[in-house]
Amino acid sequence: MQIKAAVVHEVGGDFTIEDVELGDPQSGEVLVEIAAVGLCHTDLAAQHGHLPFPMPGVVGHEGAGVVKAVGEGVTKVAVGDKVALTFNTCGECPSCKKGEPAYCVNFMALNFGGVRPDGSSALSQGGTQLGANFFGQSSFATAAMANQRNVVKLPADADLALSAPLGCGIQTGAGAVMNSFDAQGGEALLVMGGGSVGLSGVLAAVARNLGTIIVVEPVAARRELAIELGATHAIDPAAGPVSEQVRAIIPAGVDYVLDTTANAAVLGEAFASIGYRGTIGLVGVPADPESVMAVPMIPAQVLGARVIGIVEGDSNLDEFIGELQALHAAGKFPYDRLISTRPFSELNQAIAAQAAGEAVKVVLTHN
């Protein structure tokens, strides 16, 4: 079938909306008509070559829509079901079998390889195969080929524009606090970066009744939003060393740091802000894949500090997205405050708006 998709032809190139061909679903695959797709930093990291992905190709990994066809063996969803799309996993490796799909041994190949396991692609243009299968979906398009393992069935009355960003950014920030840290009431959290991932962490911290929630963000409007969402403090990094500002608020240091920046200098301030047995969680994608974090060894030992990598908020896909929706329905996770919508045709403008701090989380919609 012919669809419209945002194709990136070369590293650093703009997205151009073009006609491409989408094949029929193979065994285990689910063809989804996309109604909405979130714009995530990971899409841009692939666009600019910070993450591996073959070009020309189609990215996009926070899709939501309606199932139009299923391949052989698909039992999880049926034609007509509303679904959210999330990251892809194999289901067979030790991590998947332990219920830790975010650490699937085959994660990189399945989410960034650009092809199916057999080397084929569901997308082509003029007879030439395109990079596809991004996060098992490539949903910067009017339709996408997903897999049974990375579709999550939604209620029939689900708002697809609100459901889309749950597939990555929202669940990553919230899951870091609720799953990876398992933060508890009264504890202290420092969030480095007030974008959609960081502010989702704030919302999760509020839901968990943390005592101190500090956000570090250079954009004033985002600091104001953080306070409105329940952060107890919002710091401007231009006002002085972040660790000194944090220690002025909580002299003993924080229990957790959620870093969304992947910036070595920022991480140095994060380390200087933690207290005894403090944990730093890394979710950001660095511009340089070879970037390293300097760990002050003596303070790390004295504090009993931990540094952990976090993928997708340690989400168990078929459960956690539903948990966040239930919290939202109960008024305890108002992530809709982060979202603004734009037509899919305005993808490049949406990227610019998000980069300028004019929007927190853009969701692109199809008419």
C-alpha positions in Angstrom: 0.0 0.0 0.0 1.1 3.6 -0.6 1.5 5.8 2.4 3.0 9.2 3.3 6.2 9.1 5.4 8.8 11.5 6.7 12.0 10.3 5.0 15.5 11.4 6.2 17.9 10.8 3.3 21.3 11.6 5.0 22.7 12.3 8.4 21.7 15.7 9.5 19.2 16.1 6.7 15.7 17.5 7.1 12.7 15.2 7.1 10.7 15.3 3.8 7.2 13.9 3.6 7.1 11.6 0.6 5.2 8.7 -1.0 6.6 5.3 0.0 5.4 1.7 -0.2 4.4 -0.3 2.8 4.2 -4.0 2.4 1.8 -6.6 3.9 2.3 -7.8 7.4 4.4 -10.9 7.9 4.1 -13.5 10.6 3.8 -11.8 14.0 3.4 -8.3 12.5 0.7 -5.7 12.9 -0.2 -3.0 10.4 -1.4 0.1 12.1 -3.0 3.2 10.6 -1.2 6.0 12.6 -3.4 8.7 14.0 -0.7 10.4 16.1 3.0 10.1 16.8 5.1 11.8 19.4 8.3 13.7 18.6 11.1 12.3 20.8 14.8 13.3 21.1 15.7 9.8 20.1 14.3 10.4 16.6 16.5 13.4 16.3 19.5 11.5 17.6 19.0 9.0 14.8 18.5 11.8 12.3 21.9 13.3 13.2 23.8 10.1 13.4 24.2 10.0 17.2 22.5 6.6 17.1 22.9 4.0 14.3 20.2 3.8 11.7 20.4 3.2 7.9 19.5 6.0 5.5 17.4 6.8 3.6 14.9 5.7 6.2 11.9 6.5 8.3 12.1 6.9 12.1 9.3 7.7 14.6 8.7 5.5 17.6 5.8 6.9 19.7 3.0 5.9 17.3 -0.7 5.3 18.2 -3.5 4.3 15.9 -5.9 1.6 14.8 -5.0 -1.9 13.7 -5.8 -2.4 10.0 -4.3 -5.9 9.4 -2.4 -8.6 11.2 0.0 -11.3 10.1 -0.1 -15.0 10.8 0.1 -15.9 14.5 -1.0 -12.6 15.9 -3.4 -13.1 18.8 -2.7 -10.1 21.0 -4.7 -7.6 19.0 -7.3 -7.7 16.2 -8.3 -5.5 13.3 -10.1 -2.4 14.7 -8.3 -2.3 18.0 -6.7 1.0 19.2 -3.0 0.5 20.0 0.0 2.4 21.3 3.4 1.4 19.8 6.5 1.2 22.0 10.0 -0.4 21.8 10.6 -3.8 20.3 12.0 -6.9 22.0 12.7 -10.5 21.1 10.9 -12.3 23.9 13.5 -15.1 24.0 16.6 -13.8 25.6 17.4 -14.0 29.3 16.4 -10.4 30.0 13.0 -10.8 28.3 12.3 -14.1 30.1 13.1 -12.4 33.4 10.5 -9.7 32.7 13.1 -7.0 31.9 12.3 -6.3 28.2 14.0 -2.9 28.2 17.3 -4.8 28.5 16.6 -7.2 25.7 19.9 -8.7 24.4 18.7 -7.9 20.9 17.5 -4.4 21.6 19.9 -2.6 19.4 19.3 -4.8 16.3 15.6 -4.9 16.8 15.2 -1.1 17.4 18.0 0.5 15.4 18.9 -2.1 12.7 16.5 -0.7 10.1 15.4 -4.1 8.9 13.5 -7.2 10.0 15.5 -10.0 11.5 15.6 -11.6 8.0 17.1 -8.5 6.5 14.0 -7.3 4.7 12.2 -4.0 5.1 8.5 -3.3 5.1 9.2 0.1 3.5 10.5 0.8 -0.1 10.5 3.7 -2.5 10.9 3.3 -6.3 11.8 -0.4 -5.7 14.6 0.5 -3.3 14.5 -0.7 0.3 14.3 2.0 3.0 15.6 1.9 6.5 12.5 0.9 8.6 11.5 -1.0 11.7 12.7 1.9 13.9 11.8 0.7 17.4 9.8 -1.9 15.6 7.5 0.6 14.0 8.9 3.6 12.0 5.8 5.6 12.8 6.6 9.0 11.2 4.1 8.0 8.6 0.4 7.6 7.9 0.7 3.8 8.6 3.4 1.6 10.2 4.4 -2.0 10.5 4.7 -3.0 14.1 5.2 -6.3 15.9 2.9 -8.2 18.2 5.4 -7.7 21.0 5.6 -3.9 20.8 1.9 -3.0 20.4 -0.1 -2.3 23.5 -3.9 -2.6 23.2 -5.8 0.5 24.4 -9.3 1.0 25.6 -11.8 1.7 22.8 -12.3 5.2 24.1 -8.6 6.1 24.3 -7.4 9.4 23.1 -4.8 8.5 20.6 -3.0 11.8 20.6 -2.6 11.4 24.4 -1.6 7.8 24.2 1.2 8.2 21.6 3.9 9.7 23.8 3.5 7.0 26.4 5.4 4.7 24.1 8.8 6.2 25.0 9.4 9.7 26.5 6.7 9.7 29.1 7.2 6.2 30.3 11.0 6.7 30.4 10.8 9.7 32.8 8.0 8.3 34.9 9.4 4.8 34.9 12.9 6.0 36.0 11.3 7.4 39.2 8.7 4.7 39.8 10.5 1.6 38.5 14.2 2.2 38.3 14.5 4.2 41.5 11.4 3.0 43.1 11.4 6.3 44.9 9.3 6.6 48.1 7.4 9.3 49.9 9.6 11.9 51.6 12.7 11.2 49.5 14.5 13.8 47.4 14.8 13.9 43.6 16.9 16.2 41.4 15.9 16.3 37.7 18.4 17.6 35.2 16.5 19.0 32.3 12.9 20.1 32.2 11.8 18.6 28.9 9.1 15.9 28.5 11.2 13.1 30.1 12.3 15.2 33.0 8.9 16.6 33.7 7.4 13.2 33.4 9.8 12.3 36.2 8.4 15.2 38.2 4.9 14.0 37.7 5.9 10.5 38.9 7.6 12.0 41.9 4.5 13.9 42.8 2.4 10.8 42.5 4.9 9.0 44.8 4.7 11.9 47.4 8.4 12.7 47.3 9.4 15.4 49.8 11.8 17.5 47.7 11.6 17.7 43.9 14.1 20.0 42.3 14.3 20.7 38.5 17.3 22.3 36.8 16.3 24.0 33.5 17.6 27.0 31.6 14.2 27.9 30.0 12.1 30.1 32.4 8.8 28.9 31.1 9.7 25.3 31.7 10.8 26.1 35.2 7.5 27.7 35.8 5.7 24.7 34.4 7.7 22.4 36.7 6.5 24.3 39.7 2.9 24.2 38.5 3.2 20.4 38.1 4.4 19.9 41.7 8.2 20.5 41.8 9.1 22.1 45.1 12.0 24.0 43.5 13.2 25.0 40.0 16.8 26.1 39.5 18.3 28.2 36.7 21.7 26.8 36.0 22.9 30.3 35.0 22.4 31.4 38.6 25.4 29.6 39.9 26.8 26.1 40.4 23.9 23.7 40.5 25.3 21.6 43.3 25.6 24.8 45.5 22.0 25.7 44.7 20.9 22.2 45.5 22.8 22.0 48.8 21.2 25.4 49.8 17.8 23.6 49.5 18.8 20.3 51.0 22.2 20.3 52.7 22.4 16.5 53.0 22.0 16.1 49.2 19.4 14.3 47.2 18.5 10.6 47.1 18.1 10.5 43.3 19.2 12.4 40.2 17.4 11.8 36.9 19.7 13.1 34.2 18.2 13.8 30.8 21.1 15.8 29.4 23.9 13.3 28.8 26.2 16.3 29.4 29.5 15.5 31.2 29.6 18.9 33.0 26.0 18.6 34.1 26.7 15.1 35.4 29.6 16.5 37.5 27.2 18.8 39.2 24.8 15.9 39.6 27.4 13.9 41.4 28.2 16.8 43.7 24.5 17.0 44.6 23.8 13.5 45.9 23.7 12.4 49.5 24.7 9.1 51.1 23.5 6.1 49.1 22.4 8.4 46.4 21.7 7.2 42.9 22.2 8.9 39.5 20.1 7.6 36.7 21.2 8.1 33.1 18.5 8.4 30.4 20.0 11.0 28.0 21.6 10.3 24.6 25.0 12.0 24.2 25.8 13.8 21.0 29.1 11.9 20.9 28.5 8.1 21.3 32.0 7.9 22.9 31.2 10.3 25.7 32.2 9.2 29.2 31.3 10.3 32.7 34.1 11.1 35.2 33.3 9.5 38.5 35.1 11.0 41.6 36.2 7.7 43.1 36.7 8.5 46.8 33.4 10.5 47.1 31.7 7.6 45.3 33.0 5.1 47.8 32.4 7.3 50.8 28.8 8.1 49.8 28.0 4.5 48.6 26.8 6.2 45.4 25.3 4.3 42.4 25.2 5.3 38.8 22.7 3.3 36.7 21.8 3.3 33.0 18.0 3.4 32.4 16.3 2.3 29.3 12.6 3.1 28.7 12.1 3.5 32.5 12.5 -0.2 33.1 9.0 -0.5 31.7 7.1 -3.8 31.4 5.3 -2.7 28.2 2.0 -4.4 28.6 1.5 -3.2 32.2 3.2 0.1 32.7 1.5 2.1 30.0 -1.8 1.0 31.4 -0.7 2.1 34.9 0.1 5.6 33.7 -3.2 5.8 31.9 -5.0 4.8 35.1 -3.1 7.4 37.1 -3.9 10.0 34.5 -7.6 9.1 34.7 -7.5 9.5 38.4 -6.0 13.0 38.1 -2.7 11.8 39.6 -0.5 12.0 36.5 -1.5 15.0 34.4 1.0 14.5 31.6 -1.5 16.1 29.1 -0.1 19.4 30.5 3.2 18.6 28.6 1.6 18.0 25.2 0.8 20.2 22.3 -0.3 19.0 18.9 0.7 19.9 15.4 -0.2 18.5 12.0 2.2 15.9 10.8 3.0 18.1 7.8 4.7 20.5 10.3 7.2 18.0 11.5 10.3 20.2 10.9 8.6 23.2 12.4 7.7 21.2 15.5 11.4 20.1 15.9 12.4 23.8 15.8 9.7 24.8 18.4 10.7 22.0 20.7 14.4 22.9 20.5 13.6 26.6 21.2 11.6 25.6 24.3 8.4 26.8 22.8 6.9 23.4 23.3 7.6 20.6 25.8 6.2 17.5 24.0 4.8 17.8 20.5 2.5 15.2 19.2 2.0 15.1 15.4 -1.5 14.2 14.2 -3.0 13.1 10.9 -6.4 14.3 9.7 
